[in-house]
């Protein structure tokens, strides 16, 4: 039986490369699922979404395959993005409503105007009356209680799965932004390549992600951390287990960490003097899942010479901020066109 209500609940969505998070007004965070879809061989039918799709990663046959519509922070397939939005819209408001919801959607900073319009259209088609798109780094600044609507510079370093972004914010706007089209997924690929080249072992993406979270570290004191990793031997094609240490995996992360610091330097060089003084005083604020990598904040502090702060829950900073914007949209639009 179809459910009927007079007024649908307003909600917010963080549209990330790796995960989709949903905040429902009056309830808080209600959903957090991977940004995966399972498709048939013609790409014409969605067979599974979110947790169900990711659970099948590396276990599908040739007639079905798993995709993500957001790659390196960019929306690559609008139709699949619309399918994702539809799925989560129905989670929040199943059935029919007379007054449709207002929706806040966090989008990547690198999104084009055409993609913005496409996301707005997808959200309207999925059943919203009003769509507010917000830059993910700006939403995260709200989520970290940094008051980005104030006349002072806030340096956000958003370390995501598909892209990392250095953004200087003030008065709800972006002053300077620079990005690298690589992030946590890139580190996963480097780990897969390391095991293949150095240990003759083939591992899947889920295993590489586990190795990254548990073992990869930029701290010298963690060099002897070790774990056993299961995979398939390249020579014999038989199951095989190897032990690997944090020290041996440093080559998977160090070039990326140095590239990240170079990007921070470039943004600091282009930052206006008045805002530079704010950043010198308050430092850099880390958000996004990759900021949890062992030793990342310490390495940036040592290399750049600025204090680095990270929230208790960097994976959820953006959705928390989107929820605050949903509760008080006038504060968000105050200095916007």
N, C-alpha and C positions, 0 to 999 in steps of 0.2 A: 504494500500500500504506500503511495507517494505521500511524503510528509509535507504539510502546508504550514507556513508561518507568515505573519504580516510583514515583519522586518527581519532581513538577514543580518547575521553578525558581521561586522567589519573585521578585517584581518590584514596581516602583513606577511609577505613572503621574501625570504632571502634566496635569490636565484643564483646559487654558486656553481662553479665548475664541478665540484665533487659532491656537494650535498645541498638539498633543499630543506629549509627550515620554515616553519609556519607558526605565527603568533596570532592567537584569536583574542579579540578585545574582550576583556573581562575574565579571561581564563589563563592567558599567558601562552607559553610554548606548548603546542599540542602535537606537532609532528616534526620529525627529523629523519629524512631518508636520503639515500644516495641518488644522484642525478642520472640514473641509468634507466634505459628502456630496452626491453627484449622484443625484437621484431622478427616477423617471418621473412622468408628468403626474398620476397618481392618488396620488402620495406613498406608494405601496404597495410599491415595490421599490427597493432601493439598487443603483445601477448602478456607482458608483465611490466611493472614499473616499480622503481625504488628498491626497497630491501629484497623483494622477491626476485627482481632482475639481477641485482649484484650477487646474490647467493649462487647464481648459475654461471658467474664469470669463470671462463676457462673450462666449463663443463658442457658446453652446447655442441650440437652436431651442425653439419653444413647448412641445413635448411633454416636455421634460426641464428641470429647474431645479436650481440649486445652493443648498444651505442650510447653516447652522451651528446645531447644537442648543444652543449656549451663546451668549447675547447679553447684552452689558453685564454680564458676570460672573454671569449667572443662567442656570440650566438651563431652557430653554423647552420642550424636548421630550424626555421620558424615554425613549421608544422609540428615538429616533434616537441618544441618548446610549448606550443599551444596544448599538445596532448598532456605534457607534464602539468601545466597550469590547470587544465580541466580536472585532472586526477586529484590535485590538492584542493581545488575549489570545492569539489564534492565532499571531501573529507570535512571541510569546515561547515558547509551549508548544503546538506542533502535535501532533495525535494524541491519545492517551489516556494518563492517568496514574492510578495507584492513589491516591497521596496528592496532593491538589490543592494549588495554591500559596497562600501568604499574599500579600496585595496591599496596598500603601500607595497611597492615592489622594489627591492634592492637590486640594482643592475651593475655590471662591471663598468669601471670608469672608461674603458676603451670602447664602449658600445657606440655605434654610429647613429646618426639621426634616423636613418631608415630603419635600423633595428629597434630603436626606441619606439617609433610609430608602430612597428610590427608587434612588439610586446604589449603596447597599449591596446591595439586592436584585438590581440589574442585574449587579453584580460577582459575586454568588453564582450567579446564573443562568448567567453566562459561564464559571463553573467555578473559583471560588476557595473555599478552606476558611475563610479568615479575612480580614476587611477592616478596615483601619485608615484612617479618614478624618482628614486633617490640613489645617488652615488653610494656604492657600498662602503667606501672609506669614510664618507660623511656620516652614514648611519652608524658605523662602528664608533666614531668619535662621540656621537650621542650616547651610544650604549656604554661607553667608558666614562660617562659624565664629564666630558672635557669641554662642554659648552661651546661647540663650534659656531654658534650664532653670535658670539661675542667678538668685538674688534681686537682680536689678538691672534697670532699665528700658532697653529697646531700642526705638528709634523706627524703624519700617520704613515706607518710602514705596514702595508697589508700583505701578508705572506699567505697566499692561497694555493690551491692545488694546481691551477692552470696558469696563473699569472701572479707576479709580485709587483706592487705599486708603491711608489713613494709619492705622497701627496701632502702639500701644504695647504691648510684650510684657514679661512677667516670669514666671518659674517655669512656663514652657510654657503660659501663659494670656494671653488678651487683656485688657488693662486698659482701654484706650480704642480705639474703632475708628470711623472715619468714611470714607465713600466718595462718589465722584462717578460716576454712571453714564455716563461718557464716558472715552475714552482714545485710543489710536492710531487706531482706526476712525473716531472723531469727527473727528480731524485730517484723515484721508483725505477725509471728506465735505466738510469746509471747503475743502480744496484743489480738489476737483471743482467745488464751487460758485464758487470764485474764478475758475477758468478759464472757466466758463460765463458768469459775469456780466461779467467784465472783459476777457476775450480772445476771447469768442465761440467757444470751443473745447470740444468734448465729449471728455472723457477717461474711461477706465475705472478701476476700483479698483486694479488692479495697477500702472497708470501713476502714480496718485496716491500709492501707497505708495512707489514708487521716488523720486518728487519729494520726499516727506517725508524719506526716509532720506538722500538726497544733498544736498538744498538747503535745507530749512527749518532755520533757526537762530535762537537767541536772542542770539547774539554779534554785537556791532556790527562786529567785524573781518571777519565773514563776509558783510557786506552786498552785496559785489560778486560773490559766487559766482554762476555762471550755468550753465544747461543748456538744450539744445534738447528740446522735448517734442512728440511726435506725437499727433494726435487727429483729430477730424472737425469741420469748420467748420459751425457751426449754420445759417448763412445759405445756403450752397451745398450742404451735405451732402457736400462733397468732402474728401479727406484734406488735412491742413494741418499745418505745423510752426511752432511759435513758440519764441522764446527768452524765458526768464524768469529773474529774479534772486532771490536770497535776500531782499533788501530789500523787494521787492514782495510777498513772501509772509508778511511779519511779521504781517499782520492775521489770518492763518489760525491762528496759535499764541498771540499775546499775550493775548487774552481768556481762553483756557484756562489759560495759565501763571498769570495773576492769580487765577483761581478756585481753582487748585491751592494757591497760597500762602495764600489765605483759609481753606481747609480745614485747612491745617497750623496756622495761628494758633488756630483753634477747638479743635483737639485739644490743643495746648499749654496753652490756658486751662483745660481740664478735667483735666489730668494732675496727680495728687497731688504735693505738694512734694518728698517723698523721691525720687520717680522723676524729677521735673523736674531735679534736680541731676545725675543720671546722664546725662540727655539733653543738658544744657548742656555737660557734659564730653566726651561722645562724639559728639554731633551726630546727624544724620539719615543713615540708610542707604538708598540707592536700589537698587531691583531692578526687574525687568521690562523688556521690550523698549523701551518708550518712554523709559526713562531714558538710552538711547543717543542721543536727539535732541540735536543740537549745541547746547551752551550751557545745557542744562537744569539741570545741577547747579550751575553758576556763578550762574545766575539765582536759584535758590532760596537759595543762600548769601548773595547780595547783598540779597535782599528780606527774608529771615527773620533773618539775622544769626547763623546757626549753621553749623558746618562740615558739609559733605555728603560722604559717601563712597560710592563705587560700585565694585562688584566688577569683575574682569576679564571676566566672562561673565554679565551680568545676566539674559540669556535662560534660563540653565540653573541659576540659583541654587536655584530651588524643587525641581527634579528631583534635583539633587545632595543637597539636604537630605533629600528623601524617601528617597534611597538610604541615607543615614546612619541614618535612622529605621528603615528596613527591616533594616539590619545590627544595630541595637541598640534594639529596640522598648521594652525596659524603661526606658531612659533617657527616652524620650518620654512614657511613661504614668506616670512617677514621681509627678508632682504633679496628675494628672488624676483625675476621678471614676471 
